[in-house]
Amino acid sequence: MNGNTSQFLGLRTAVYPVNDIERAKRWYHDALGIAPYFDQSFYVGFAVGGFELGLIPDGTPSAHGPQPLWGVANAQAAVAHLLELGATALDPVTEVGDGIKVAAVLDPFGNRLGVIENPYFDTTAVR
């Protein structure tokens, strides 16, 4: 598929539908520890480690939609932080092999928010 413009290059953006964009923007600001880089009434985008977590208003949140996993240094600590901010436990931190740990919570808006602690993820391969 060399030269094919439709070839997948990797995760760029994970979009989460919310029913209260202002409340979601504040919650994700607190959860991520960063302000959005793009903040409009129709879309709010946070730059997270070279990728984007986006919020769209007037959506229908769901735990059964897309399930991206956001990299974290410590899955236990990340989940604890999200729960302190009002998330609900969904999938507990589970080691899936070779030191890789995954977990998920429901954000206060009803979306699944997954995290992964992966010591093998090569950040130099991100492009």
N, C-alpha and C positions, 0 to 999 in steps of 0.2 A: 504493500500500500504506500510505498514511498511516493511523495509528491501529491498524494490525495488530500485535498483540503478538508475532507470530512473525517480524517483520522483523529481519534481521540488523543489528546495531549495530556490529560490528567485533570483532577478536580480543580475547578476555578471558583465556582460559586455554589453554595447550598442555600436555597431560598425557603424560608419558613413563612407560611401564611399566619396572620394574626388578626384578631378582631378588635384590637385597641392598639394602634400603632404608637401612640405616645407612651403608653404604659410599657409596651414591649421594648421600645427604644431605651427607656430607663432601666428595665430589668436586664437587658442584654449588655448595656453599658456597665452595670454593676457586675454581671457574671463574667464578662470578658476583661474588665478593667481598662477599657479603651472607649473613646468616643467614636461615633460613626464618622467615616470620612465623606460619606454621601448621605445627605439628610433632606429628603423631600417628602411631601405628603403622599406620594405614590410609591415610594421605595426608600428604605434606609439600608445602607451598606456599611459593614464593619470589615476592615482589612485585618485578617487574622493569619499571621505567619505566611504571607504570600498567597493566601486564598481569601475568599469573601463569604461572609455569612450575611445574607440579605433577608430583610423583612418586607412583606407586602401586606397592605391593609385590606380589610374587607374580605379576608380569606376564611377558609374553614380549616382550623388546625386539626391535626390527626396524628396519632401514634403509628399509623399504618402506611403513611406515605413514604417518601424518600428517606433513607436511613444512612446519611453520611456519618462518618466517625471523625471527630475532631481530635487531633493529637494533643496529648497532655504529658507532662513529665511524671505526674503521679496520679493515677486514676482514683485512688482512695481520697486523696486531698481534693481533687477536682469535684468529685461527686459530693463530698461533704460541703464544699463551698456552695454548690448549686442548690443543695437541699436547704442550707441556711438562708438562701435567697428566695425560698418559696417553691422550688421545684418539688416534684413528687417522685419517689423512687419507682423505677420501672424494672430495669434489669440490674441486679447487683454486680459489683466488680467481680469479674470471673477471669481467671487465668486460662487462656485457650491453648497454651503451649509455648514453650521456649521463652517464657518471661513476658509474653504479650498478654495484656489485660484489657478487657473491654467492659463497658457499662453503659447504661442509658437512664435518663430521667425524663419525665414529662415537664416541659417548661410550664409556667403558670397559664399559658394560653392553649395547652393541650397538644403541643407538638413533641415528638420524640427528639431528644437531643442526646446523641451518642458520643462517647469519648473513647479513645484508645491510647494506651501506653505501649508503645512499640519500640523497643531498643534497637530494632533493625531498620527503622525508617531512615532513609538516606536523604537528608535535607539538601544535599548538593545535587541530587537528581531532579529537584523541583525546578520547573522552567515555565 
